[in-house]
Amino acid sequence: MSKEQSDPKKLRKKYIPSAEFYSQVIDSLQDYAIFTLDNEFIINSWNSGAATIFGYEPDEVIGEPFEIVFTEEDKKNGIPKKEIETALKEGKAVDNRWHLCKDGSIFYAYGLVFPLTGMEGELLGYVKIVRDLTERRKSDEAIKRYIKDLEELNTHKESILAILSHDLRSPLAAIIGISDLLKSDFDKMEPESVKRLLDSLYEASTKELSMLDYLVEWARIKYASEAFSPKKIVLKHYVEKVFENLNEVAGVNTINLHHDLKENAHVFADEKMLLSILQNIVSNAIRHSHPGGKITITAKRNENKMIVQVKDTGTGMSKQIQDKLFTPQMKVLSNTRKENKGAGIGLLLVKGFLEKNSGEIWVESVEGEGSSFYFTLPIKKPLDKIVSSDQIKFDENA
């Protein structure tokens, strides 16, 4: 061994990596966007990983402000400045959030910012490291959805049993009872009595069929997800289609169907489910309206969703009944008035379809004055938000 080879100081001096070496290492990290800022928060270096992830070439982004990679919402909330302040105070700033690409698309990413200091401790600028976690987030969300589906399946099973034990058994029991009476006493009965029983038999049979149809549709929410095909829909056209379908039924009691919807009022939903939602709510309003009453549909935009109101001037409902709406315990309502039987399944169906389309439903009602059913639907394809408890740590297999 030569004297040079045995001298540790000379060996260290000989193999100290150059700035170019470090630059090549950083540039080779294609899965990470790594860039630096000066003290004015202007980007002054940009690795090839950043070019791949954000879509900007170095000459397009160097000289631009730090906030160029943040969403408009984060810029309004002062997130870029807060990251710098945290990095200065704590030595680094770490978070998971949405970032903005050159083409306007966004991706979910881990972000780390830390200050760069010189040999004398002076502040030279900042380093930002970004790791795209979109695919990992999708996997995590798939697991969460699977767990949620298992939980909902148990609730769904209990709801089905409640419907089978009450809403379907009751009409079926009536059908069996009337049929048995006709079978045993037909020869002794007056024609008028036979006619009344046949009318009752027909009514019970049609209600049973209607409830079976509801049940099949409701089950489709849970078990036929491949049929779900949401798209941008002009709300007015579908309301008018439902009005056309129900105009004859409403006309029997001179109930006026009216809407105040504009052509630009649109939602992002499955068209078959939207039709079923509107059909059920308007049908329900017709059943509970007085002769000469009015049913009005309006809609207003609230941020990224549309709030639709279906208002009637009918019988209204008590607080007790309102609390049971949209649940299998809807049988409380079914027992109050003969014409309400089966309404519970229809409202469960509506609630299920709305949840499938990222919407919700609620009701406001005054007994004797009428009811207003409200439901929401997104205006464009929903983008799930990440809450802080769902943040993904960088060093956990990221």
C-alpha positions, 0 to 999 in steps of 0.5 A: 500500500502506498503512502498516499493510499494509507493517508485518510486525509488525502483519501477524503480530499481525493474523493469529496463529491463535487457540486456537479455530482450532487446535482446529478444525484438530485436530478436522477430522483425522477419520483421526487420534485426537488427545487430551491427558492431564493430569499424572495421565494423565487424558484432558482433551481428545478430538477428533472423530477419536478419537470416530470411531475409538474410539467414545467421545463426549467426555463419555464419556471425558474424566476417564477414565484414559489406559489405557482405550484399551489392551488388557487384555494391554497394561495387565497389561504396563504399556504405558501407563506405559512409553509415558509414561516413553519420551516423557519420556526421549526426547521422544516414544514411537512404536509400533504396537500393538492398541488397544481400542474402546468396544464391545470390538473392537480395531484395529491402530494407529500411536501417538505420545505426546509431552509438552506443555510451557508457556512456562517449560518446565513439564510441562502434560501429554501428547498422544497421536496414533493412526492406524488402520492395520488396513486397511493391515496387511491389505494388507501381510499379503495381500502376505506371504501371496502371497509365502509361497504362492509359496514353498510352491507350489514345496515343494508341487510337490516333495512331489507329485513325491516322492509320484508317483515313489514312493508311486503308482508302487510299487503301480502297478508291482505291479499291472502286474507281476501283471496281466502274469503272469496274462495270460501264464501264466494257462492254466498256473497252479494255481487256488491260485496264481491266487487268491493273485495276484488277492488281491495284485492287489486289495490293490495296487489298493485301496491305489492308490485310497486313495493317490489319494484322499489326494492329491486331498484334499491338493491341495484344501488348496492349491487349493480355499480356497473350501471352507475354512469354520472354525467353533466345533466341539464336539470330543467329537461329532466324535471319537465320529463317527470312533469310530463309523466305525472301530469295526468295523475296531478290533473285528476285533482287539479294539482298544478306542477310548476318549475323555475329552472334555467337552462344553465342549471345543471348537475353531475349525476346518473340520469336514470337515478335522477329521474327516479329521485324526481319521480319519487319526490314529486309523486309523493308530493302529489299524494299529499296535496289538496285538490287545487294545490301547487307543486313547485321545483326550484334550484339554486347554486351553492359553491360546487353543488346545486340545491333543489327544492320540491315544495308542495302546499299539501298536508304537511307532516309532524316532527315525529314523522319527519324524524323517521323519513329516509329510514326503515322506520318509515313504517310510522308514516305508513301507518298514519294514512292509507295512501302513504303505504309504501312511501318508505321504500320510495324515500329510502330509494331516493336517499340511496340514489342521492348518496351514490351521486354524492348528494344528500336530502332533508325535509322541512314541513308544517302540518296543514301547510305543506312540505319542502323536500331539499336535495343536493347534487354536485355540479361537476365530478366530485373531488374528494377532499383529504382531512388532516387525519388521513395524512400520509407520512413520507417515511412510511413506505411512501 
